[in-house]
Each structure stands twice: as structure tokens, then as C-alpha cells.
Amino acid sequence: MITVMVCVGSSCHLKGARRVIERFDELVREHGLKDRVALKGSFCMERCGEGGVNWRIDEEPFTSPTCEHAVRIFREKVLAPMSPEPAPPKANPPP
């Protein structure tokens, strides 16, 4: 299970942490990953001066100046690795 922790301290809250959590939750639900991704809130992550909402995937920290930035990273680091591999193209039978 992957744990995604979003700071909900006052500074991050004012910078949009609630919206980030809402979007992550929407994406987890859309992709059917509720049993594989745990979304959690955390009080201050002690990185308030970094200019955005602070959050992490397992132990890897991120600071996102916008919700869109956070979603882009979430898609790349969480959703993409969990997506099923596309099936290889079927070979056309010989004529």
C-alpha cells in the first residue's frame, strides 16, 4: 500500500491543502485504488517556507505551488505505476 500524506497545518490549509486532498481522493476513486492508496492528513510537516502545499508519497516529500502541480506529480508517481500494462497488439493473421 502506498501512503500519501498531505499537510493540513494552517499554512498549507491556506495554500489549498483541502483541494489537493479532494483531487487525490477523486483520482483514487476513479482508478479503483482505495485498497492500494491510503490518503492521510498530517499536521505541520515543518516545511512551511517552501512555497506551497507540502505532502509526501511514502517518505518522498513534495511541495506543490498549485493543486494542478500536485495532481501532475500524483499521476506520475502514484497512478502511472499502478496502471495495468497495455496489452500487446495482436498480430494480424497471414492472408
N, C-alpha and C positions, 0 to 999 in steps of 0.2 A: 504494500500500500504506500502510496505517495502522500506525504503530508504537506499541504500548502497553508502557511501561516501568514495572516495579514495583520499588521499593526492596527489597533483601534484606539491607540492613545490619542490625546486631544489634538496634537499637531497633525498626525496622519488623518484623523477624522475630518479635520477642517480641509485637508487637501484631497479628500474624496475616497477615503478607505471604504466607506459603505458601498459606494457604487462599484468599486473594484470587487468586493466580495459578492455583490449581487451578480455581476457579469460572470465571475468564475463559477458561481453556483449554477447559473443558466447554462453555461458551456458543459459543466459536468453532467447535468441532467440531459441535455440534448444528445450527448455522446454516450449515455448509459453507463457512466463511470462512477456512480455513487458508491459502489462496493470496492473501488480501486483508488479513489482520491478522497482524502479527508481534508475538508476545509475547516480551518480554525482561526479564531481571533486571538490576538496577543496584545497585552498592554505594552507599553513602550519598549521598542527594540533598541533604544539608545542610539538611534541614528537620525535624530530629528533634523539635523542641519544639512542633510544630503539632498534636499530639494524636491521631495515628492513623497508618495506613499511607500513605506517600507514593508517589504514582505519577503518570504522565502519559500523555496521548494526544498523540502527536507532541510538540509543545512546550508544551501546555497542562497545568499542574500541578494536582493534586488531592490532598487529604488526606481519608482516609475513616476515621472512628472505628470503623466496623464493616464486615464483609465485605458485608453487605446494602446498606449505603450505596454501596460501591464498585460493586456489581453494578447498582444502580439507575442510577448515572451511566454505566456501561459500556453498559447497554441504551439509554439515551437518546442518548449521544454516538457510539457505535460501531454498535450493531446496528440501531437505527431508521433511520439514514440509508442503510444498506446493504440494507434490506429492499425487496423488489420492490414497486412501486406496485400497490395492489389494482386489479383490472380493473374498469372502469366497469360498472354494472349494465346488463344487456341490456334494451333496450326491449321491451315486450310488443307483439306484432303487433296491429294493429287487428282488432276482431271481425268 
